[in-house]
Amino acid sequence: MNALFTNPPHPKLLQQLANGSLDQSHNLTRAIRLWALLCWLYSDKGHTALANSFTYTDWRQAFFTETHKDEKQADILNHQDPDCACIKTTGQWLLGRCIIEG
């Protein structure tokens, strides 16, 4: 795993990922989501789950659970799989270190 992702994200890194002020909650949560995705991609799980060249579909199948659907708004709002990455709260993303290990 890349050493950058072994600890919670540094505010400077989040600022760069946000591409805006962290004072705005939507920028902060977006930066945390991007950090979580990068963390997963550079983790052992992401590295072994994906080939060097991969598509969105490949990534989606490796990152989310099999029950995850992102085609319809109703599917997104009603998705209740507790193991799916899309259900995690901002606190879970931050406190889980490189959160998506299971």
Secondary structure, 3 states (H helix, E strand, C coil): CCHHHCCCCCHHHHHHHHCCCCCCHHHHHHHHHHHHHHHHHHCHHHHHHCCCCCCHHHHHHHHCCCCCCCCCHHHHHHCCCCCCHHHCCHHHHHHCCCCCCC
